[in-house]
């Protein structure tokens, strides 16, 4: 189902001004852009767009009351500076499962947004897992090198 149709379905005969929570998970996002969401959602506090193939936040409308934004499992790689302007009261942001390669990208953009001190939680679970795997591999290599040196010294004596 396309995002526009899903938004209309989720409204359930309510005006966009009345909606405080909107869950658009698993719907189809055409061309990686947000469609059908506009500035009339003035009371929106929670928005979930998980697994919608979203690649850009450029079409995100101004959502001044938005506090929680769920963007997990998309293909976002940057462009987070839009959030500072469009969602000034954001306190929770989930970006896990996106194409952000490095935490420094997010940190740099968060600094640009001047939201770092406001944010209570930035969920980057997948990136933490990658960092742990790298550390584990490094420790394993160090352990293997130690074992080789130990065998060499044993064979010399």
N, CA, C and O atoms as a GROMACS GRO file, in nm:
protein
  628
    1UNK      N    1   0.084  -0.117   0.000
    1UNK     CA    2   0.000   0.000   0.000
    1UNK      C    3   0.090   0.125   0.000
    1UNK      O    4   0.189   0.131   0.073
    2UNK      N    5   0.054   0.222  -0.081
    2UNK     CA    6   0.132   0.345  -0.089
    2UNK      C    7   0.110   0.432   0.036
    2UNK      O    8   0.008   0.422   0.104
    3UNK      N    9   0.209   0.516   0.063
    3UNK     CA   10   0.206   0.600   0.183
    3UNK      C   11   0.083   0.691   0.189
    3UNK      O   12   0.022   0.704   0.295
    4UNK      N   13   0.047   0.754   0.079
    4UNK     CA   14  -0.070   0.843   0.078
    4UNK      C   15  -0.197   0.770   0.119
    4UNK      O   16  -0.274   0.818   0.202
    5UNK      N   17  -0.217   0.651   0.061
    5UNK     CA   18  -0.336   0.571   0.094
    5UNK      C   19  -0.334   0.528   0.240
    5UNK      O   20  -0.437   0.529   0.308
    6UNK      N   21  -0.215   0.492   0.288
    6UNK     CA   22  -0.202   0.448   0.427
    6UNK      C   23  -0.235   0.562   0.523
    6UNK      O   24  -0.301   0.539   0.625
    7UNK      N   25  -0.191   0.683   0.492
    7UNK     CA   26  -0.221   0.799   0.577
    7UNK      C   27  -0.372   0.820   0.582
    7UNK      O   28  -0.428   0.841   0.690
    8UNK      N   29  -0.438   0.816   0.467
    8UNK     CA   30  -0.584   0.832   0.464
    8UNK      C   31  -0.656   0.725   0.545
    8UNK      O   32  -0.754   0.753   0.614
    9UNK      N   33  -0.605   0.602   0.536
    9UNK     CA   34  -0.664   0.493   0.613
    9UNK      C   35  -0.644   0.514   0.763
    9UNK      O   36  -0.736   0.492   0.842
   10UNK      N   37  -0.522   0.558   0.803
   10UNK     CA   38  -0.491   0.578   0.944
   10UNK      C   39  -0.568   0.695   1.006
   10UNK      O   40  -0.585   0.700   1.128
   11UNK      N   41  -0.613   0.789   0.924
   11UNK     CA   42  -0.689   0.904   0.976
   11UNK      C   43  -0.822   0.860   1.039
   11UNK      O   44  -0.868   0.921   1.135
   12UNK      N   45  -0.882   0.754   0.985
   12UNK     CA   46  -1.008   0.700   1.039
   12UNK      C   47  -1.112   0.810   1.061
   12UNK      O   48  -1.163   0.826   1.172
   13UNK      N   49  -1.143   0.883   0.956
   13UNK     CA   50  -1.244   0.990   0.958
   13UNK      C   51  -1.213   1.104   1.055
   13UNK      O   52  -1.303   1.176   1.098
   14UNK      N   53  -1.086   1.120   1.090
   14UNK     CA   54  -1.044   1.232   1.174
   14UNK      C   55  -0.975   1.335   1.086
   14UNK      O   56  -0.924   1.303   0.979
   15UNK      N   57  -0.974   1.458   1.132
   15UNK     CA   58  -0.900   1.562   1.062
   15UNK      C   59  -0.753   1.548   1.098
   15UNK      O   60  -0.722   1.508   1.210
   16UNK      N   61  -0.661   1.580   1.007
   16UNK     CA   62  -0.518   1.569   1.037
   16UNK      C   63  -0.477   1.648   1.163
   16UNK      O   64  -0.382   1.610   1.231
   17UNK      N   65  -0.547   1.756   1.193
   17UNK     CA   66  -0.516   1.839   1.310
   17UNK      C   67  -0.542   1.766   1.442
   17UNK      O   68  -0.491   1.807   1.546
   18UNK      N   69  -0.622   1.660   1.438
   18UNK     CA   70  -0.658   1.586   1.558
   18UNK      C   71  -0.564   1.469   1.589
   18UNK      O   72  -0.566   1.415   1.700
   19UNK      N   73  -0.483   1.431   1.494
   19UNK     CA   74  -0.399   1.312   1.506
   19UNK      C   75  -0.273   1.342   1.587
   19UNK      O   76  -0.200   1.436   1.557
   20UNK      N   77  -0.249   1.260   1.691
   20UNK     CA   78  -0.127   1.275   1.773
   20UNK      C   79  -0.026   1.164   1.746
   20UNK      O   80   0.093   1.181   1.772
   21UNK      N   81  -0.073   1.048   1.695
   21UNK     CA   82   0.014   0.936   1.664
   21UNK      C   83  -0.019   0.885   1.524
   21UNK      O   84  -0.135   0.872   1.487
   22UNK      N   85   0.086   0.856   1.448
   22UNK     CA   86   0.067   0.806   1.312
   22UNK      C   87   0.170   0.697   1.285
   22UNK      O   88   0.290   0.721   1.291
   23UNK      N   89   0.122   0.577   1.255
   23UNK     CA   90   0.209   0.463   1.227
   23UNK      C   91   0.193   0.424   1.081
   23UNK      O   92   0.086   0.381   1.038
   24UNK      N   93   0.300   0.442   1.005
   24UNK     CA   94   0.300   0.414   0.861
   24UNK      C   95   0.395   0.300   0.826
   24UNK      O   96   0.438   0.289   0.711
   25UNK      N   97   0.429   0.216   0.921
   25UNK     CA   98   0.525   0.108   0.902
   25UNK      C   99   0.486   0.016   0.786
   25UNK      O  100   0.368  -0.014   0.766
   26UNK      N  101   0.586  -0.026   0.710
   26UNK     CA  102   0.573  -0.126   0.604
   26UNK      C  103   0.489  -0.083   0.484
   26UNK      O  104   0.452  -0.167   0.403
   27UNK      N  105   0.459   0.047   0.471
   27UNK     CA  106   0.389   0.090   0.350
   27UNK      C  107   0.493   0.127   0.244
   27UNK      O  108   0.612   0.131   0.274
   28UNK      N  109   0.450   0.154   0.122
   28UNK     CA  110   0.542   0.181   0.012
   28UNK      C  111   0.568   0.330  -0.002
   28UNK      O  112   0.476   0.411  -0.013
   29UNK      N  113   0.694   0.365   0.000
   29UNK     CA  114   0.739   0.503  -0.014
   29UNK      C  115   0.792   0.518  -0.158
   29UNK      O  116   0.897   0.462  -0.190
   30UNK      N  117   0.722   0.594  -0.242
   30UNK     CA  118   0.761   0.609  -0.382
   30UNK      C  119   0.882   0.701  -0.394
   30UNK      O  120   0.885   0.810  -0.336
   31UNK      N  121   0.982   0.658  -0.468
   31UNK     CA  122   1.106   0.734  -0.492
   31UNK      C  123   1.182   0.769  -0.365
   31UNK      O  124   1.261   0.864  -0.366
   32UNK      N  125   1.161   0.697  -0.257
   32UNK     CA  126   1.234   0.722  -0.133
   32UNK      C  127   1.195   0.849  -0.060
   32UNK      O  128   1.265   0.891   0.031
   33UNK      N  129   1.084   0.911  -0.099
   33UNK     CA  130   1.039   1.038  -0.042
   33UNK      C  131   0.910   1.020   0.038
   33UNK      O  132   0.833   0.927   0.014
   34UNK      N  133   0.889   1.109   0.133
   34UNK     CA  134   0.766   1.111   0.212
   34UNK      C  135   0.655   1.171   0.126
   34UNK      O  136   0.674   1.277   0.066
   35UNK      N  137   0.540   1.104   0.121
   35UNK     CA  138   0.426   1.153   0.043
   35UNK      C  139   0.300   1.150   0.127
   35UNK      O  140   0.276   1.056   0.202
   36UNK      N  141   0.219   1.254   0.114
   36UNK     CA  142   0.090   1.259   0.181
   36UNK      C  143   0.092   1.316   0.321
   36UNK      O  144  -0.014   1.341   0.379
   37UNK      N  145   0.209   1.336   0.377
   37UNK     CA  146   0.223   1.394   0.509
   37UNK      C  147   0.250   1.543   0.491
   37UNK      O  148   0.342   1.581   0.418
   38UNK      N  149   0.171   1.628   0.557
   38UNK     CA  150   0.189   1.772   0.536
   38UNK      C  151   0.178   1.850   0.666
   38UNK      O  152   0.162   1.791   0.774
   39UNK      N  153   0.186   1.981   0.657
   39UNK     CA  154   0.186   2.069   0.774
   39UNK      C  155   0.055   2.070   0.853
   39UNK      O  156   0.051   2.126   0.962
   40UNK      N  157  -0.051   2.010   0.801
   40UNK     CA  158  -0.179   2.009   0.873
   40UNK      C  159  -0.177   1.914   0.993
   40UNK      O  160  -0.268   1.919   1.076
   41UNK      N  161  -0.077   1.829   1.004
   41UNK     CA  162  -0.065   1.737   1.118
   41UNK      C  163   0.002   1.811   1.234
   41UNK      O  164   0.110   1.772   1.278
   42UNK      N  165  -0.060   1.916   1.282
   42UNK     CA  166  -0.001   2.007   1.381
   42UNK      C  167   0.015   1.946   1.519
   42UNK      O  168   0.102   1.988   1.594
   43UNK      N  169  -0.067   1.849   1.554
   43UNK     CA  170  -0.065   1.790   1.688
   43UNK      C  171   0.015   1.660   1.695
   43UNK      O  172   0.020   1.597   1.801
   44UNK      N  173   0.077   1.620   1.586
   44UNK     CA  174   0.148   1.493   1.579
   44UNK      C  175   0.267   1.491   1.676
   44UNK      O  176   0.356   1.576   1.668
   45UNK      N  177   0.267   1.393   1.767
   45UNK     CA  178   0.374   1.377   1.866
   45UNK      C  179   0.458   1.253   1.840
   45UNK      O  180   0.575   1.249   1.878
   46UNK      N  181   0.400   1.153   1.775
   46UNK     CA  182   0.470   1.027   1.745
   46UNK      C  183   0.446   0.990   1.600
   46UNK      O  184   0.332   0.984   1.554
   47UNK      N  185   0.555   0.966   1.528
   47UNK     CA  186   0.547   0.925   1.387
   47UNK      C  187   0.639   0.807   1.365
   47UNK      O  188   0.758   0.813   1.397
   48UNK      N  189   0.584   0.700   1.310
   48UNK     CA  190   0.664   0.581   1.281
   48UNK      C  191   0.657   0.551   1.132
   48UNK      O  192   0.550   0.531   1.075
   49UNK      N  193   0.776   0.549   1.070
   49UNK     CA  194   0.789   0.515   0.929
   49UNK      C  195   0.899   0.410   0.915
   49UNK      O  196   0.998   0.432   0.845
   50UNK      N  197   0.881   0.299   0.982
   50UNK     CA  198   0.979   0.190   0.979
   50UNK      C  199   0.956   0.104   0.854
   50UNK      O  200   0.842   0.073   0.819
   51UNK      N  201   1.066   0.067   0.789
   51UNK     CA  202   1.062  -0.023   0.674
   51UNK      C  203   0.969   0.026   0.563
   51UNK      O  204   0.882  -0.047   0.516
   52UNK      N  205   0.990   0.152   0.521
   52UNK     CA  206   0.910   0.208   0.411
   52UNK      C  207   0.996   0.245   0.290
   52UNK      O  208   0.948   0.311   0.198
   53UNK      N  209   1.125   0.204   0.291
   53UNK     CA  210   1.221   0.233   0.184
   53UNK      C  211   1.246   0.383   0.170
   53UNK      O  212   1.265   0.433   0.059
   54UNK      N  213   1.245   0.454   0.280
   54UNK     CA  214   1.268   0.597   0.283
   54UNK      C  215   1.418   0.625   0.271
   54UNK      O  216   1.498   0.569   0.345
   55UNK      N  217   1.455   0.713   0.176
   55UNK     CA  218   1.596   0.747   0.158
   55UNK      C  219   1.624   0.893   0.188
   55UNK      O  220   1.740   0.933   0.203
   56UNK      N  221   1.519   0.974   0.197
   56UNK     CA  222   1.538   1.118   0.217
   56UNK      C  223   1.432   1.174   0.311
   56UNK      O  224   1.317   1.131   0.311
   57UNK      N  225   1.474   1.272   0.390
   57UNK     CA  226   1.382   1.342   0.479
   57UNK      C  227   1.348   1.480   0.425
   57UNK      O  228   1.288   1.561   0.495
   58UNK      N  229   1.386   1.508   0.301
   58UNK     CA  230   1.367   1.641   0.242
   58UNK      C  231   1.220   1.683   0.238
   58UNK      O  232   1.190   1.802   0.251
   59UNK      N  233   1.128   1.590   0.220
   59UNK     CA  234   0.986   1.623   0.211
   59UNK      C  235   0.913   1.618   0.345
   59UNK      O  236   0.790   1.628   0.350
   60UNK      N  237   0.989   1.605   0.454
   60UNK     CA  238   0.928   1.603   0.586
   60UNK      C  239   0.867   1.740   0.615
   60UNK      O  240   0.936   1.841   0.604
   61UNK      N  241   0.738   1.745   0.651
   61UNK     CA  242   0.676   1.875   0.681
   61UNK      C  243   0.718   1.924   0.819
   61UNK      O  244   0.778   1.850   0.897
   62UNK      N  245   0.686   2.047   0.849
   62UNK     CA  246   0.712   2.102   0.983
   62UNK      C  247   0.617   2.036   1.081
   62UNK      O  248   0.495   2.044   1.067
   63UNK      N  249   0.674   1.970   1.181
   63UNK     CA  250   0.597   1.901   1.284
   63UNK      C  251   0.650   1.948   1.419
   63UNK      O  252   0.730   1.880   1.483
   64UNK      N  253   0.605   2.064   1.462
   64UNK     CA  254   0.658   2.130   1.581
   64UNK      C  255   0.636   2.052   1.710
   64UNK      O  256   0.715   2.067   1.804
   65UNK      N  257   0.533   1.971   1.718
   65UNK     CA  258   0.505   1.897   1.842
   65UNK      C  259   0.562   1.755   1.840
   65UNK      O  260   0.550   1.683   1.940
   66UNK      N  261   0.623   1.715   1.730
   66UNK     CA  262   0.676   1.579   1.718
   66UNK      C  263   0.788   1.557   1.819
   66UNK      O  264   0.885   1.633   1.824
   67UNK      N  265   0.773   1.450   1.901
   67UNK     CA  266   0.874   1.417   2.000
   67UNK      C  267   0.943   1.285   1.971
   67UNK      O  268   1.060   1.268   2.004
   68UNK      N  269   0.871   1.192   1.910
   68UNK     CA  270   0.928   1.060   1.881
   68UNK      C  271   0.917   1.031   1.732
   68UNK      O  272   0.810   1.044   1.672
   69UNK      N  273   1.032   0.992   1.673
   69UNK     CA  274   1.036   0.962   1.530
   69UNK      C  275   1.106   0.828   1.510
   69UNK      O  276   1.223   0.812   1.544
   70UNK      N  277   1.035   0.735   1.455
   70UNK     CA  278   1.083   0.600   1.428
   70UNK      C  279   1.112   0.587   1.279
   70UNK      O  280   1.021   0.593   1.196
   71UNK      N  281   1.240   0.569   1.245
   71UNK     CA  282   1.282   0.559   1.104
   71UNK      C  283   1.366   0.434   1.079
   71UNK      O  284   1.447   0.433   0.987
   72UNK      N  285   1.348   0.331   1.159
   72UNK     CA  286   1.432   0.212   1.146
   72UNK      C  287   1.405   0.137   1.016
   72UNK      O  288   1.297   0.145   0.957
   73UNK      N  289   1.507   0.063   0.972
   73UNK     CA  290   1.499  -0.026   0.856
   73UNK      C  291   1.460   0.044   0.727
   73UNK      O  292   1.375  -0.005   0.652
   74UNK      N  293   1.521   0.159   0.702
   74UNK     CA  294   1.504   0.232   0.576
   74UNK      C  295   1.639   0.238   0.506
   74UNK      O  296   1.729   0.161   0.540
   75UNK      N  297   1.654   0.327   0.410
   75UNK     CA  298   1.781   0.340   0.338
   75UNK      C  299   1.835   0.482   0.349
   75UNK      O  300   1.894   0.534   0.255
   76UNK      N  301   1.816   0.543   0.464
   76UNK     CA  302   1.864   0.679   0.491
   76UNK      C  303   2.014   0.674   0.514
   76UNK      O  304   2.063   0.590   0.590
   77UNK      N  305   2.088   0.764   0.449
   77UNK     CA  306   2.232   0.768   0.470
   77UNK      C  307   2.279   0.904   0.520
   77UNK      O  308   2.396   0.920   0.555
   78UNK      N  309   2.191   1.002   0.524
   78UNK     CA  310   2.227   1.136   0.570
   78UNK      C  311   2.109   1.230   0.558
   78UNK      O  312   1.994   1.186   0.549
   79UNK      N  313   2.138   1.360   0.559
   79UNK     CA  314   2.031   1.460   0.547
   79UNK      C  315   1.952   1.481   0.674
   79UNK      O  316   1.837   1.526   0.669
   80UNK      N  317   2.011   1.449   0.789
   80UNK     CA  318   1.940   1.461   0.916
   80UNK      C  319   1.927   1.605   0.965
   80UNK      O  320   1.850   1.632   1.057
   81UNK      N  321   2.000   1.697   0.903
   81UNK     CA  322   1.993   1.836   0.947
   81UNK      C  323   1.852   1.895   0.930
   81UNK      O  324   1.819   1.994   0.996
   82UNK      N  325   1.770   1.835   0.844
   82UNK     CA  326   1.631   1.877   0.823
   82UNK      C  327   1.552   1.868   0.954
   82UNK      O  328   1.460   1.947   0.978
   83UNK      N  329   1.587   1.771   1.038
   83UNK     CA  330   1.513   1.748   1.161
   83UNK      C  331   1.517   1.867   1.256
   83UNK      O  332   1.419   1.893   1.327
   84UNK      N  333   1.626   1.940   1.260
   84UNK     CA  334   1.639   2.055   1.351
   84UNK      C  335   1.536   2.162   1.316
   84UNK      O  336   1.474   2.221   1.404
   85UNK      N  337   1.520   2.185   1.190
   85UNK     CA  338   1.429   2.288   1.144
   85UNK      C  339   1.283   2.243   1.152
   85UNK      O  340   1.197   2.318   1.198
   86UNK      N  341   1.257   2.121   1.108
   86UNK     CA  342   1.120   2.073   1.095
   86UNK      C  343   1.062   2.012   1.223
   86UNK      O  344   0.940   2.013   1.243
   87UNK      N  345   1.149   1.959   1.312
   87UNK     CA  346   1.103   1.892   1.434
   87UNK      C  347   1.183   1.942   1.554
   87UNK      O  348   1.265   1.867   1.607
   88UNK      N  349   1.163   2.064   1.596
   88UNK     CA  350   1.246   2.123   1.702
   88UNK      C  351   1.231   2.059   1.840
   88UNK      O  352   1.319   2.076   1.924
   89UNK      N  353   1.124   1.986   1.865
   89UNK     CA  354   1.101   1.925   1.997
   89UNK      C  355   1.128   1.776   2.002
   89UNK      O  356   1.084   1.708   2.094
   90UNK      N  357   1.199   1.724   1.904
   90UNK     CA  358   1.230   1.582   1.894
   90UNK      C  359   1.319   1.538   2.011
   90UNK      O  360   1.422   1.600   2.038
   91UNK      N  361   1.277   1.431   2.080
   91UNK     CA  362   1.356   1.378   2.191
   91UNK      C  363   1.396   1.232   2.170
   91UNK      O  364   1.483   1.181   2.240
   92UNK      N  365   1.333   1.163   2.075
   92UNK     CA  366   1.362   1.022   2.048
   92UNK      C  367   1.373   1.004   1.897
   92UNK      O  368   1.285   1.047   1.822
   93UNK      N  369   1.481   0.941   1.853
   93UNK     CA  370   1.503   0.916   1.712
   93UNK      C  371   1.562   0.777   1.696
   93UNK      O  372   1.667   0.748   1.754
   94UNK      N  373   1.497   0.692   1.619
   94UNK     CA  374   1.548   0.557   1.593
   94UNK      C  375   1.591   0.549   1.448
   94UNK      O  376   1.508   0.561   1.357
   95UNK      N  377   1.720   0.529   1.426
   95UNK     CA  378   1.777   0.518   1.292
   95UNK      C  379   1.839   0.381   1.266
   95UNK      O  380   1.911   0.365   1.167
   96UNK      N  381   1.813   0.284   1.350
   96UNK     CA  382   1.876   0.153   1.333
   96UNK      C  383   1.832   0.089   1.202
   96UNK      O  384   1.719   0.105   1.158
   97UNK      N  385   1.925   0.016   1.141
   97UNK     CA  386   1.894  -0.054   1.018
   97UNK      C  387   1.895   0.034   0.894
   97UNK      O  388   1.841  -0.006   0.791
   98UNK      N  389   1.954   0.152   0.902
   98UNK     CA  390   1.966   0.240   0.786
   98UNK      C  391   2.105   0.227   0.726
   98UNK      O  392   2.185   0.147   0.773
   99UNK      N  393   2.133   0.304   0.623
   99UNK     CA  394   2.261   0.294   0.553
   99UNK      C  395   2.363   0.395   0.604
   99UNK      O  396   2.452   0.437   0.530
  100UNK      N  397   2.351   0.434   0.728
  100UNK     CA  398   2.448   0.524   0.788
  100UNK      C  399   2.568   0.439   0.824
  100UNK      O  400   2.559   0.348   0.906
  101UNK      N  401   2.682   0.470   0.762
  101UNK     CA  402   2.800   0.383   0.777
  101UNK      C  403   2.878   0.409   0.903
  101UNK      O  404   2.945   0.320   0.954
  102UNK      N  405   2.872   0.530   0.954
  102UNK     CA  406   2.960   0.567   1.063
  102UNK      C  407   2.886   0.655   1.163
  102UNK      O  408   2.810   0.743   1.124
  103UNK      N  409   2.908   0.630   1.290
  103UNK     CA  410   2.847   0.713   1.393
  103UNK      C  411   2.889   0.859   1.382
  103UNK      O  412   2.813   0.948   1.419
  104UNK      N  413   3.008   0.884   1.331
  104UNK     CA  414   3.054   1.022   1.321
  104UNK      C  415   2.966   1.103   1.226
  104UNK      O  416   2.951   1.224   1.243
  105UNK      N  417   2.908   1.037   1.125
  105UNK     CA  418   2.815   1.105   1.034
  105UNK      C  419   2.695   1.158   1.111
  105UNK      O  420   2.655   1.273   1.095
  106UNK      N  421   2.639   1.072   1.196
  106UNK     CA  422   2.522   1.111   1.275
  106UNK      C  423   2.562   1.219   1.375
  106UNK      O  424   2.492   1.319   1.391
  107UNK      N  425   2.675   1.199   1.443
  107UNK     CA  426   2.718   1.296   1.543
  107UNK      C  427   2.743   1.432   1.480
  107UNK      O  428   2.707   1.535   1.538
  108UNK      N  429   2.805   1.433   1.363
  108UNK     CA  430   2.832   1.560   1.295
  108UNK      C  431   2.701   1.630   1.259
  108UNK      O  432   2.686   1.750   1.280
  109UNK      N  433   2.606   1.554   1.206
  109UNK     CA  434   2.479   1.613   1.169
  109UNK      C  435   2.400   1.656   1.292
  109UNK      O  436   2.327   1.755   1.286
  110UNK      N  437   2.414   1.583   1.402
  110UNK     CA  438   2.345   1.622   1.525
  110UNK      C  439   2.402   1.753   1.577
  110UNK      O  440   2.327   1.838   1.627
  111UNK      N  441   2.532   1.771   1.566
  111UNK     CA  442   2.593   1.897   1.608
  111UNK      C  443   2.541   2.010   1.521
  111UNK      O  444   2.512   2.119   1.569
  112UNK      N  445   2.531   1.982   1.390
  112UNK     CA  446   2.480   2.083   1.299
  112UNK      C  447   2.338   2.121   1.337
  112UNK      O  448   2.298   2.237   1.324
  113UNK      N  449   2.263   2.026   1.383
  113UNK     CA  450   2.124   2.051   1.420
  113UNK      C  451   2.113   2.122   1.554
  113UNK      O  452   2.007   2.175   1.587
  114UNK      N  453   2.219   2.122   1.631
  114UNK     CA  454   2.219   2.177   1.766
  114UNK      C  455   2.112   2.111   1.853
  114UNK      O  456   2.049   2.176   1.937
  115UNK      N  457   2.094   1.982   1.830
  115UNK     CA  458   1.994   1.908   1.905
  115UNK      C  459   2.059   1.808   1.999
  115UNK      O  460   1.989   1.745   2.078
  116UNK      N  461   2.188   1.792   1.992
  116UNK     CA  462   2.256   1.687   2.067
  116UNK      C  463   2.220   1.691   2.215
  116UNK      O  464   2.194   1.587   2.275
  117UNK      N  465   2.218   1.810   2.275
  117UNK     CA  466   2.186   1.818   2.418
  117UNK      C  467   2.039   1.791   2.446
  117UNK      O  468   2.004   1.754   2.558
  118UNK      N  469   1.951   1.810   2.347
  118UNK     CA  470   1.808   1.787   2.365
  118UNK      C  471   1.773   1.639   2.354
  118UNK      O  472   1.680   1.592   2.420
  119UNK      N  473   1.847   1.567   2.271
  119UNK     CA  474   1.812   1.429   2.242
  119UNK      C  475   1.836   1.339   2.363
  119UNK      O  476   1.945   1.340   2.422
  120UNK      N  477   1.736   1.264   2.400
  120UNK     CA  478   1.749   1.169   2.509
  120UNK      C  479   1.800   1.036   2.457
  120UNK      O  480   1.872   0.964   2.526
  121UNK      N  481   1.762   1.002   2.334
  121UNK     CA  482   1.798   0.872   2.282
  121UNK      C  483   1.810   0.878   2.131
  121UNK      O  484   1.718   0.922   2.062
  122UNK      N  485   1.921   0.833   2.081
  122UNK     CA  486   1.938   0.810   1.938
  122UNK      C  487   1.970   0.663   1.926
  122UNK      O  488   2.077   0.619   1.968
  123UNK      N  489   1.880   0.588   1.870
  123UNK     CA  490   1.891   0.443   1.866
  123UNK      C  491   1.968   0.401   1.742
  123UNK      O  492   1.919   0.413   1.630
  124UNK      N  493   2.089   0.352   1.762
  124UNK     CA  494   2.176   0.312   1.654
  124UNK      C  495   2.229   0.171   1.677
  124UNK      O  496   2.348   0.145   1.663
  125UNK      N  497   2.141   0.083   1.713
  125UNK     CA  498   2.175  -0.052   1.755
  125UNK      C  499   2.266  -0.124   1.655
  125UNK      O  500   2.366  -0.183   1.696
  126UNK      N  501   2.234  -0.122   1.527
  126UNK     CA  502   2.311  -0.196   1.428
  126UNK      C  503   2.455  -0.147   1.420
  126UNK      O  504   2.546  -0.227   1.402
  127UNK      N  505   2.475  -0.016   1.432
  127UNK     CA  506   2.611   0.038   1.424
  127UNK      C  507   2.693  -0.004   1.545
  127UNK      O  508   2.813  -0.027   1.533
  128UNK      N  509   2.631  -0.014   1.660
  128UNK     CA  510   2.702  -0.060   1.780
  128UNK      C  511   2.745  -0.205   1.762
  128UNK      O  512   2.854  -0.243   1.804
  129UNK      N  513   2.659  -0.286   1.701
  129UNK     CA  514   2.693  -0.425   1.676
  129UNK      C  515   2.815  -0.435   1.586
  129UNK      O  516   2.905  -0.516   1.611
  130UNK      N  517   2.818  -0.351   1.480
  130UNK     CA  518   2.933  -0.353   1.390
  130UNK      C  519   3.061  -0.317   1.464
  130UNK      O  520   3.165  -0.379   1.442
  131UNK      N  521   3.053  -0.217   1.551
  131UNK     CA  522   3.171  -0.174   1.626
  131UNK      C  523   3.218  -0.286   1.718
  131UNK      O  524   3.339  -0.309   1.730
  132UNK      N  525   3.125  -0.357   1.782
  132UNK     CA  526   3.161  -0.468   1.870
  132UNK      C  527   3.228  -0.580   1.791
  132UNK      O  528   3.325  -0.640   1.837
  133UNK      N  529   3.175  -0.608   1.670
  133UNK     CA  530   3.234  -0.713   1.586
  133UNK      C  531   3.377  -0.678   1.549
  133UNK      O  532   3.466  -0.763   1.553
  134UNK      N  533   3.401  -0.550   1.514
  134UNK     CA  534   3.536  -0.507   1.479
  134UNK      C  535   3.630  -0.525   1.598
  134UNK      O  536   3.742  -0.574   1.582
  135UNK      N  537   3.585  -0.485   1.718
  135UNK     CA  538   3.668  -0.500   1.838
  135UNK      C  539   3.697  -0.647   1.864
  135UNK      O  540   3.809  -0.684   1.899
  136UNK      N  541   3.594  -0.732   1.847
  136UNK     CA  542   3.611  -0.875   1.871
  136UNK      C  543   3.713  -0.934   1.773
  136UNK      O  544   3.798  -1.013   1.813
  137UNK      N  545   3.703  -0.896   1.644
  137UNK     CA  546   3.800  -0.944   1.545
  137UNK      C  547   3.941  -0.900   1.580
  137UNK      O  548   4.036  -0.977   1.567
  138UNK      N  549   3.954  -0.775   1.624
  138UNK     CA  550   4.085  -0.722   1.660
  138UNK      C  551   4.144  -0.800   1.777
  138UNK      O  552   4.262  -0.834   1.777
  139UNK      N  553   4.061  -0.829   1.878
  139UNK     CA  554   4.108  -0.907   1.992
  139UNK      C  555   4.147  -1.048   1.950
  139UNK      O  556   4.246  -1.103   1.999
  140UNK      N  557   4.069  -1.106   1.860
  140UNK     CA  558   4.101  -1.240   1.812
  140UNK      C  559   4.235  -1.240   1.739
  140UNK      O  560   4.316  -1.331   1.759
  141UNK      N  561   4.258  -1.139   1.656
  141UNK     CA  562   4.386  -1.128   1.586
  141UNK      C  563   4.501  -1.115   1.685
  141UNK      O  564   4.605  -1.179   1.670
  142UNK      N  565   4.481  -1.032   1.786
  142UNK     CA  566   4.584  -1.014   1.887
  142UNK      C  567   4.611  -1.146   1.958
  142UNK      O  568   4.726  -1.179   1.987
  143UNK      N  569   4.506  -1.221   1.987
  143UNK     CA  570   4.521  -1.351   2.052
  143UNK      C  571   4.594  -1.450   1.964
  143UNK      O  572   4.677  -1.527   2.012
  144UNK      N  573   4.564  -1.448   1.833
  144UNK     CA  574   4.632  -1.538   1.740
  144UNK      C  575   4.780  -1.502   1.730
  144UNK      O  576   4.865  -1.591   1.727
  145UNK      N  577   4.810  -1.375   1.725
  145UNK     CA  578   4.950  -1.331   1.720
  145UNK      C  579   5.024  -1.376   1.846
  145UNK      O  580   5.139  -1.419   1.840
  146UNK      N  581   4.958  -1.364   1.961
  146UNK     CA  582   5.017  -1.406   2.087
  146UNK      C  583   5.048  -1.555   2.084
  146UNK      O  584   5.155  -1.597   2.128
  147UNK      N  585   4.953  -1.636   2.033
  147UNK     CA  586   4.972  -1.780   2.024
  147UNK      C  587   5.091  -1.814   1.932
  147UNK      O  588   5.171  -1.902   1.965
  148UNK      N  589   5.103  -1.745   1.819
  148UNK     CA  590   5.216  -1.768   1.727
  148UNK      C  591   5.349  -1.739   1.796
  148UNK      O  592   5.444  -1.817   1.787
  149UNK      N  593   5.354  -1.625   1.866
  149UNK     CA  594   5.477  -1.587   1.936
  149UNK      C  595   5.511  -1.689   2.043
  149UNK      O  596   5.628  -1.722   2.064
  150UNK      N  597   5.408  -1.738   2.112
  150UNK     CA  598   5.428  -1.837   2.217
  150UNK      C  599   5.487  -1.966   2.157
  150UNK      O  600   5.578  -2.024   2.215
  151UNK      N  601   5.435  -2.010   2.041
  151UNK     CA  602   5.487  -2.130   1.975
  151UNK      C  603   5.629  -2.109   1.926
  151UNK      O  604   5.712  -2.200   1.937
  152UNK      N  605   5.658  -1.993   1.872
  152UNK     CA  606   5.793  -1.962   1.825
  152UNK      C  607   5.893  -1.967   1.938
  152UNK      O  608   6.001  -2.026   1.925
  153UNK      N  609   5.858  -1.905   2.051
  153UNK     CA  610   5.950  -1.903   2.165
  153UNK      C  611   5.967  -2.042   2.223
  153UNK      O  612   6.075  -2.075   2.271
  154UNK      N  613   5.863  -2.126   2.220
  154UNK     CA  614   5.870  -2.263   2.269
  154UNK      C  615   5.960  -2.347   2.178
  154UNK      O  616   6.034  -2.432   2.227
  155UNK      N  617   5.955  -2.325   2.048
  155UNK     CA  618   6.037  -2.403   1.955
  155UNK      C  619   6.184  -2.361   1.960
  155UNK      O  620   6.271  -2.441   1.925
  156UNK      N  621   6.213  -2.239   2.002
  156UNK     CA  622   6.350  -2.190   2.012
  156UNK      C  623   6.421  -2.247   2.134
  156UNK      O  624   6.544  -2.255   2.135
  157UNK      N  625   6.347  -2.286   2.237
  157UNK     CA  626   6.410  -2.337   2.358
  157UNK      C  627   6.430  -2.485   2.358
  157UNK      O  628   6.482  -2.540   2.455
   0.00000   0.00000   0.00000
